[in-house]
Amino acid sequence: MIDLHTHSLLSDGALVPSELTRRAAEKGYKGLAITDHVDASNYEAVASQILSFVSASKEALEIPVLPGVELTHVPPGMIATLIVKIRALGIPWIVVHGETLAEPVKEGTNRAAILAGADLLAHPGLITEEDVKLAAEKGVFLEISARKGHSLSNGHVAALAKRHGARLLLNTDAHAPSDLITADFARKVALGCGLSDSDFNKIPKAALTCLEGKR
């Protein structure tokens, strides 16, 4: 299991980054990204803290950790500018909080994230076919979520991604220890949204490529 969407108490998670990493390793994870929530008010502070943790702990960590952030409820018109600023700080992995069915995310967020070159569009809800095609063209990953609420549209996302060749990642969006899952449970989430075993087997390979390529 490689999870490229998790949260620590640097935003609204329950654990400091070191405990999150330790618990993930104990669960059998092979790597993860810490992607705490940011907007225009806190991106510099959170990015700096995550980068400091990874830099200071790199030799001691049991599994690779990719520094990231998740732009959350950012107005669509601000997403591109913030992504440029966050990249300049040295953050290699940028997630955008997509138009999940579970929250009132501003319409247009999915399209803005894809056009701005986010790495991952998280829980994109009832994403349009046009935006899935665009994600495939731009190489932006779409998320299959194991998180309650955000997972409601997994079947829709999976079907369109398969139809148009968009790349998928399966993540937990973990905020607490109980959110971390096993590889076997991840497979069940994938099968539950209509993916095949063959489809699922591509996902950890893609996640590993991201982890190794972005570190």
Buried (B, 14 or more C-beta within 10 A) or exposed (E): BBBBBBBBBBBEBBBEBBBBBBBBBEBEBBBBBBBBBBBEEBBEEBBEBBBEBBEEEEEEBEBBBBBBBBBBEBEBEBBBEBBEBBEEBEBBBBBBBBBBBBBEBBEBBBBBBBBBBBBBBBBBBEBBEEBBBBBBEBEBBBBBBBBEEBBBBBBBBBBBBBEBEBBBBBBBBBBEBEBBBEBEEBBEBBEBBBBEEEBBEBBBEBBBEBBEEBB
